Amino acid sequence: MGATRKGMLNVLIAAILWGSSGVCAQYIMEHSQMGSPFLTMIRLLSGGFILLTFSFLHGDGIFRVLKNRKDAISLLIFSLVGAMTVQLTFLMAIEKSNAATATVLQFLSPTIIVAWFAIVRKARPGRFVFAAIATSLIGTFLLVTHGDPTSLSISGAALFWGSPRPLPPRSTPPGHQR
């Protein structure tokens, strides 16, 4: 298999796993007492363990980063501030709404990045980028308001975590107590 096909296959597998992970997280939170913080911890520890194991078996020097203090601190900050925050807010958005809504809202982040670069570089985005941003904002507006700007009813928690409607109350599966 050529490098291009192997790369495309890896991207396809990653997209399927990422997409199904939100649905699985929603199912777990709806049918158990597991909340977003605990699920985030399990998800990150499991993923990290799997990646480190594959890297170690591949012969990569997984502990080399610890030799350089600056790199180790950067990795720790990225892990806590970057990866953990992104995972936790995504799972909280799922918990307060649903996987589909959280995913749609998550895809607004490129809009923020484009706006940041436009401000920093003092350059307007191109026509296609502007059209993509406008389309994503209009779609989010329709998702949140159902087309009626006066009907924006979002709980404080849902608004904070970026989701337009809370989940219905969790039902307890037969034979389980809360």
C-alpha atoms as one frame of an Amber mdcrd trajectory, in Angstrom:
protein
   0.000   0.000   0.000   1.387   3.373  -1.015   2.008   6.177   1.446  -0.905
   8.249   0.097  -3.413   5.418   0.448  -2.092   4.516   3.868  -2.451   8.149
   4.952  -5.992   8.338   3.586  -6.902   5.104   5.350  -5.495   6.440   8.626
  -7.493   9.673   8.242 -10.662   7.680   7.513 -10.167   5.441  10.549  -9.400
   8.450  12.771 -12.543  10.268  11.606 -14.720   7.216  12.251 -13.242   6.694
  15.711 -13.514  10.393  16.606 -17.105  10.633  15.376 -18.209   7.526  17.206
 -16.455   8.577  20.405 -18.873  11.472  20.938 -21.883   9.211  20.472 -20.350
   6.607  22.812 -19.629   9.305  25.407 -23.241  10.490  25.224 -24.487   6.918
  25.668 -22.188   6.321  28.649 -23.246   9.553  30.356 -26.946   8.870  29.752
 -26.847   5.291  31.022 -24.435   5.492  33.937 -23.429   7.773  36.751 -20.224
   8.701  34.949 -19.838  12.431  34.394 -17.738  14.469  31.989 -14.724  15.052
  34.277 -14.284  11.341  35.025 -14.873  10.358  31.408 -12.308  12.964  30.307
  -9.735  11.507  32.701 -10.376   7.932  31.531 -10.344   8.977  27.869  -7.049
  10.876  28.114  -5.277   8.297  30.276  -6.378   5.424  28.024  -5.432   7.266
  24.843  -2.082   8.312  26.279  -1.319   4.788  27.448  -2.186   3.311  24.045
  -0.114   5.895  22.153   2.874   5.519  24.477   2.683   1.720  24.217   2.642
   1.785  20.404   5.428   4.359  20.377   7.532   2.290  22.771   6.971  -0.905
  20.742   7.897   1.007  17.590  11.245   1.865  19.190  10.697   5.573  19.696
  12.454   7.182  22.651   9.317   8.112  24.547  11.197   9.412  27.590  13.580
  11.696  25.654  11.242  14.638  26.199  11.952  14.410  29.936  15.661  15.096
  29.391  14.977  18.671  28.300  13.228  20.562  31.099  11.768  23.206  28.773
  10.224  20.556  26.503   8.838  18.634  29.492   7.212  21.786  30.904   5.777
  22.671  27.483   4.342  19.163  27.164   2.821  19.359  30.648   1.234  22.758
  29.947  -0.120  21.549  26.586  -1.496  18.400  28.228  -3.289  20.267  31.008
  -4.303  23.502  29.312  -4.707  22.276  25.755  -5.715  18.647  25.471  -7.559
  18.313  28.777  -9.490  21.555  28.326 -10.584  20.679  24.789 -11.684  17.183
  25.823 -13.471  18.357  28.968 -15.389  21.157  27.262 -16.402  18.839  24.414
 -17.670  16.193  26.833 -19.413  18.819  28.979 -21.153  20.120  25.863 -22.282
  16.560  25.111 -23.500  16.144  28.685 -25.474  19.403  28.592 -26.918  18.851
  25.096 -25.999  15.941  22.819 -23.144  14.662  20.670 -24.426  16.171  17.425
 -24.882  19.657  18.884 -21.500  19.578  20.622 -19.816  18.535  17.378 -21.451
  21.319  15.374 -20.467  23.908  17.964 -16.936  22.538  18.145 -16.514  23.197
  14.445 -16.892  26.928  15.116 -13.349  27.004  16.513 -11.774  27.604  13.070
 -13.833  30.811  12.927 -12.117  32.030  16.090  -8.714  31.053  14.703  -9.361
  32.881  11.415 -10.531  35.972  13.313  -7.419  35.866  15.503  -5.080  35.639
  12.509  -6.976  38.408  10.719  -6.465  40.689  13.722  -2.830  39.733  14.334
  -1.808  39.842  10.670  -4.080  42.795   9.893  -5.385  41.012   6.814  -8.928
  40.174   5.815  -9.771  36.550   5.052 -10.371  35.597   1.410 -13.811  35.232
  -0.171 -14.039  31.482   0.318 -12.875  31.643   3.933 -15.340  34.448   4.637
 -18.140  32.437   2.973 -17.277  29.375   5.078 -17.304  31.449   8.264 -20.617
  33.099   7.363 -22.158  29.726   6.552 -21.004  28.186   9.841 -22.309  31.153
  11.839 -25.677  31.110  10.054 -25.960  27.359  10.620 -25.173  27.753  14.305
 -27.703  30.581  14.594 -30.361  28.334  13.039 -29.375  25.473  15.334 -29.612
  27.620  18.463 -32.720  29.662  17.596 -34.555  27.460  15.093 -34.730  30.556
  12.902 -36.453  32.769  15.489 -34.002  35.180  17.162 -36.482  35.809  19.978
 -36.630  32.131  20.980 -33.116  31.757  22.314 -33.631  29.687  25.429 -30.388
  28.261  26.688 -29.632  27.251  30.244 -26.653  28.930  31.875 -24.670  25.692
  31.913 -25.502  24.914  28.303 -24.513  28.423  27.243 -21.263  28.203  29.184
 -20.254  24.874  27.665 -21.422  25.906  24.202 -24.512  23.808  23.708 -27.971
  25.081  22.829 -30.231  22.652  24.652 -29.816  20.452  27.703 -30.311  16.709
  27.663 -33.578  15.364  28.988 -33.304  14.051  32.562 -31.285  10.866  32.733
 -33.345   7.770  33.143 -32.056   5.027  35.380 -31.729   1.671  33.592 -33.764
  -1.141  35.139 -31.959  -2.757  38.077 -29.704   0.267  38.701 -29.989   2.782
  41.492 -28.609   6.296  41.400
